[in-house]
Amino acid sequence: MNLDIESVYNEMPNFQSHDEARQWFKNHFHDRIALRGSDIVDGKMIYFYHLIKSPQGYQQYMESFSRPDDHDITNAETFESYSTIEISEDGAVNFLP
């Protein structure tokens, strides 16, 4: 599956909540969307997701963190294996480069 982030953005409806947005992404991308954390920013809860573009590259990236001394990232492909998406509690979606 080749993901064109601009197309994803253009296909998205306007969401009214985080749950609505999360469900849309799960329905469209199944196991290629992963919650990576959350934080309160400017008084709003923000959820951070990785939209996985290259499962193999992403898996290698995640596995590098399981080894305490080996964070061997040697090329940009690792960072191109996913895109970060912020979804706020009110359903606003922001794609990060």
PyMOL commands that set and color helices and strands:
alter all, ss='L'
color gray80, all
select helices_A, chain A and resi 5-11+18-32+55-64+76-81
alter helices_A, ss='H'
color red, helices_A
select strands_A, chain A and resi 33-41+44-52+82-88+93-96
alter strands_A, ss='S'
color yellow, strands_A
deselect
rebuild
show_as cartoon
